[in-house]
């Protein structure tokens, strides 16, 4: 068992180092940091409720950076596994396909974690400066715990989307096709809650069917906590947070299990 973990983390380290050396990924980080810092200049154009607008701006910037990472870097990494014969080279060594799937997922997830930590720290510094400049009349509260929770929600969404990318990459060949299917997956995840609400009072059968689809396409809005940063006394119950955490872990575990099964049965050409 110890040897298995060593092989998995060795592969994860390769994915991590490869990502840190890519100019496109470094450019994405610099762009996201620049956009967050630009909040120091544009907040003066907000007439009121500066706190809510700027906190939303910072968190949404981090979310957009994470999505760009997933749609372009993560999809390309999974595509390179076959297009550039990387998977063949790795599997020529004593590493199983299941270990390959888990190792790539952990490596990409750690890159996402580094990206979110860097952007969240920068964003918090920006918010602290803005709050000190405008005073309590326009920026009454900046909850540190709620701020961390909002970024944990962003990372949860990204982790589930990343697991879906790993699964889709096992089902479909070609980076561009995987990108299109992943975009469709993300749009369905965002549109499904709206459809459920639309059929709330009309057809119970369709509504139950749509609710059942949330097992495949999770409701990402349940992990949106950015509105709590400037609100006092609205911390979610511990049971809700525990349920959401268990949901993310279980979803990623099940999706990766299916992905590993597909890779084990797949004919690599």
Beta strands, then each sheet from edge to edge (+ up, - down):
end
